[in-house]
Amino acid sequence: MWDYRSTSTEIKAGAPSVAVFGIGAIEQHSEHLPVCTDWYQVREVSRGVAREFNALLVPALPYSMSQCHGPAPGTLWLRPETLASVVRDVITSLRSQGIQKVVVLNGHGGNFVLEPVIRELNLTYPDMMIIRPLFDGGFVVADIFEHGDVECHAGEIETSLMLAISPDLVRATRVDHVSEVGREFFDYAFLDKWTPDGMIGISSAGSAEKGRRALDVAVERVVKATVETFAALELLRRDSSSAEAEA
Ligand SMILES: [Zn+2]
């Protein structure tokens, strides 16, 4: 596996065929979690996945579309067109060095622009396979978490993940809050209007043990989905090139 600490010479010698590119977010996460929560989570899962594929681990992007948290101190956001441009440029630079398979891991629920940009890149560069196995929400595993159904932000799931990744960053105060309105309100009003500091879920139920299990499951699921998706795409290509040869 290679990452930003590798030399260019080492990466050239290793010639990785797969790159893993995580997208994080810097935004409020209630009173007890740091603003880097989404970024740390996606970095952790990306590293686990990159290890499995002996891939080039691209530094995860810290910021993305956190506009709905608006003026909450510490929150930073990119406009959708900025995020689209960054993703396009990072993937194009990977292509220019011969990497054709890219796994994009989205660590933040509001990044709707990833779908069209990934679709556009795949159709523009048919030599590439850029996939986006589900990452956000993939943690809602009934046998690990008790309150996954009311989790939206900074609750049992995210608290557990951060207790597993970086317990030193988790503060002692835990606020529980179940939202009275649905997820669509992310599109209608800043979160501070309808949640206490972006809190939606049962943070008091979080534990490091649950977090560790969830991280293992997340890596396992993303690896499985990646293997299956690349295999299906390879099959599609083989079928279409043999059909062309016959014609
Ligand atoms: Zn989060």
Residues whose N, C-alpha, C, O or C-beta is under 5 A from the ligand:
A	BS01	ZN	T37 D38
